[in-house]
Amino acid sequence: MFCHMLKTGFCVHAVIADVTIQDPLRKIPGPRGLPFIGNTLSVDPTKLHMILYDWAEKYGDIMKISLFNTPMVVVNSTELAYDVLVKTGTDFQGRPPVPRADRVMGNNLGFRSINDPGYQQKRHYATKAIKGYTFDDPVCQSISKMTREVLNAQSFFLKETQKQIQQARNYVDEILYKKIAEYKAEFDENCLKGILDQLILIQKQEVGTDDPVMDDSAIHGIMLDFVVGGMETSQSDLCQALLDFLHEPDLQKRLQDEIDSQFEPSHIITLKDRPKLPSLQAYIYENLRYKTVIPTLVPHKTIRDTKIAEYVSLRGH
């Protein structure tokens, strides 16, 4: 029996050693983890950004962590983030599988892999549809409320919470599909009322094409993405601004005085006016900085062999 255990232990050690030697990320510094579960026990999901900040103080601007034996690379500086998201952004456009997020978000584009069929085309359609339109409907309030309840749920590993999350998602799906059906019934190509009509028009234009991607499921995913990625983030920033103005009325007055000194009351402020409003622009940047909706961003995955700083990251990491 002891010999069998010894052989098994040797085989496991050999496999782990071989994987470690072949790991392209092994040179990246980071906290040591336990076998098989990595750094999972050291991570509090509610304070992940603070934990990563503390580790960055020790390991530097780039580090590697492991969650349930899945290696992850974390960048902690503006320069490296710019390199990853902008300069070599196309190398990091993939999305790792997040089963719990998939169950919650379904077809939400933000959590789908760029390698999914039709992903790029759907993003193009979504961008085209949102230009010049707003989705101002009471249904958004219901979806927003249910989304907040899902995103604020902290006990993701409890069966009761999973049941509540599924119920919330079913409720959101029912609302969106009902709204899609209503818009289809009233659709008029010569009178597009908003984003949904634009997506339905694209769907109709795809009829008869070789590779249509805009089915009802895609429309549902795009609309959910707009609500979560647009409405929720904007709502959070606006709430923070209101709190700032309540506690700092002088701040509100300074910003309003700057606007009044540059424009007539009837003027509609656009992005072109930013150079004339340095204080307002500075406040917006500061608001976005300290009231970050997703401090760690949505996880990314490499779609080809690439480099982060002087380290090599192979496709799929």
N, C-alpha and C positions, 0 to 999 in steps of 0.2 A: 504493500500500500504506500509506504513512504517513498519507494522508488518511483511509483507512478506519479505521486504528487510532485516529486522533484523534477521529473521529466516534463510534466505539465507546466510547472513554474518556469523551467528553462525555456520552453517553447514560447510562453507568453512574453518572457523577457526578451527573447530573440526577435519576436514580432515587433514589440514596442521599440526596441533599439533600431531595427531596420527602418521602421516608419520615421523615427526621429532623424536618422541619417539622411533619408530621402526628403525630409520636410524642407521645402524651399524657404520657409519662413523662420527656420531654426535660429538664424543669426540675429533676428530682431529681439531686442530686450523686452522683458515683461515679467510679471509676477509668476512665481512657480505655482503650479496647480497640482491637484491630486489625480491619480490615475483614473481614466475614464470620465470623470466629471469635471476635470480642469479647475477653473476658478469659480465655478457655479456657486459654491457656498459662501464666497466672499462678496457676492454681488447682491445688492438690495435694489430691485427694479425701480423702487420709488425714489432712489437717490443715485441712480446710475451715473449721471453726469458729474456728481460730486466725487464719487469713488474714482472715476476715470481721471478727474482733475488731480486727486491725491496721488494716484499712481504716476501721472505725468510728471509730477514734481520729483519723483524718484527715478523713473526710467526714461524720461525725455519726451521729445515731441512725437516720436513714433514708437509704438509698443505693440506687443502681441499678447492677447489673452485667449483663453480657451473655455468655452461653455459646452459642457457635455461632450467633450472631445472634439468640438468643432473650433478650429483656429480662426481667430478674427484679428485683423490689424486695425489699430486705432491711431488716428493722427490728431495731434493736439495743438497745432499751430496754424495761424492764418495762412502762412506761406505754403505749408504742405496741403492744407485743405483746398487752397486755390489750385495747386498743381493737380490734385486728384479730381476735383469737381469741374475744373475749367480747362486747364492746359491739356490734360490727358483724360478729359471727362468721358470720351467715347470708350476708353478702355474699362471704365468702371460703371457702365450703364446697366449692368445686370442686377438682378435682385435675388438674394438667397431665399430658399424656401422657408416660409414662416407659417407653419401649419395653423397656429392659433390665429394669426392675423388673417389667413385665408378664410378661416371659418367665420370670422367677424366681418371682414370687408368684402368677401366674395370676389366680384369682378373688378373691384377698385383698381384702377390703372397703377396707382402708386406702389402697390405690392406685387404687381405682376412682373415676371421676368421679361426682359427685352427680347429674349429668344422665342417667346410665345408667338405663334402664327398671328399675323395681323396687328401686332402690338404697335409698330411704328405708324401704320396706317390709321389706327384708332386714335393715336395721339395727335396725328395731323388733323383728323376730322374734329377732335375735341377742341383743338386750338382754333380752327376755322369757325366752329360753332359759337365759341364764347366771345369772339370779337364783335363788339357793337351791341351785345345783348346783356341783360341782367335777368336773373331768375328770382323774381320777387313774388313769392307765393306763400300762403299760410302753411302749405304742406312742408315747406322748408323748416318751419319752426318745430314741427313734430319730429322730423328727421333729425334735426339738430339736437333736440332734447334726448332722443334715444341714443344718438351717437355719443353724447357726453356721458350718459350713464354707462355705456360700454367702455369708453376710454378711461373712465375714472374707476372702473372695477379693478381692485388691487389683488384680490384673491383668485387669480386665474387658474390655480391648481385645484380649486374646490369644485366638486360636482354641482353644488347648488348654484355657484356663480356661472359655471358653464351653461347650465340650463337657462339662467336669466339672460345670458349673452345671446344664446340661440333664439330665445323668444323675442328679444329686442331686434335681432337681425331679421327674423321672419316678419316682424311688424313693419320694419323699414322697407323690406322687399315688397310687401303687399302694397304699401303706399305708392312706391315708385312705379310698379307695374300697372297699378290702377291709373296713375296719372298718365303713363305712356299710352294706355288704351284710350283714355279720354281725349288726349291730343290727336291721336290717330283718327278718331271718329270725327273730329272737328277740323281736320287738316285742310288748309287752303294754300296751295303753292304760291298764290299771288298775295297772300297776307300772312307772312311769317311773324308769329307773336313773340318768339323767344328762342332760347337754346334748344328746347325740345323739338320745336318745329324744324329748326335747322338740321338736327340730327335725323329726323324722320325724312326730310327731303333727301339727305344723303343716302339713306336707306333705300328710298324709292329709285334714286338714280343708279344704284348698284344692281337693280333687278336686271337679270340677263347677262351680267358680267361673269367672268370666269372665276374670280375669287372674292366674292362679297364677304365683308367682315362686319358690317353694321347691322347685326340682328338685334332683337329686343334685349338680349342679354348684354350686348355691348353697350347699347344705349343706357341700360340700367347702371352698368359699371361706370360709365362716364359721368352720369348725373350724380352718382354717389361720390365719385372722386371730387366733383365740383363742390359738393356740400362739405365734405370732410376737409379737403385741401384748401378750399377758398373761404367758405362761410365761417367755419370754426376758427381758422387762424385770424381772419379779419375781426371777428367778434371778440376774440381774446385781446387783440391789440387795442381795439376801441374801448373795451372795458377798462384796460389799464390806463388809457389816456384820460378817461373820465375820473378815475380814482386820483390820478396825478393832479388834475385841475381842481378837484374838491379839496385836496390837502394843500395845494400850492396855487391859490387863486392868482398870485402875482405872475406865475408862469403863464397861465392862460391869458392874462392881460397883455403880457409882452408879445406873445405870439399873435394875438389879435391886432395889437397896435402895428406890428410889422406888416400884416396883411393889409390893414387899412391904409397904411402909408404908401403902399405900392399900387393898389388897385381900387377901382370903383366898386361900390357894393354889388352892382349887377354883374361883375366879372366872374366867370366860372374858372376856377383855378385848374390848371392842367400841369402835366409833367414839364412842359416847356417853361413854366414859371419858376422852377426850382432855383435857378441862379439868383433870383431876386428875393428869395426867402431863406437866407442862410440859417437863421435861428430855428425856423420851423423844420427845415431839413435836418438840422443837427438833433432836434428833439425826436424826430421820427426814427433816426438811426439809433439813438440811445434807447428809445422805447423797444425797438426790435432787439437790441442787444441784451437788455436785462430782463425782458419778458419774452424769452424764447419759448415758442409753443412746443417744439420738439428739440431739446438741447443736443441730442446725439444724432439727429436727422434719421431718415429711413435708411436701413442698412443697404450697402451696395456690394456688388460682386463683379470681379473681373470677367470680361468676355474674351480676353486674349492675354497672352504673356505680356507683362509690362513691368515697370519698376516704380517703387515708391522710395524717394530719396535714393540712397545707394543700394537698396534692397530689391531683390527680385521677387515678384509675385506672379505665380503661374495662373493660367486661366482657371476660373472656378473658385478662387479664394476671395 
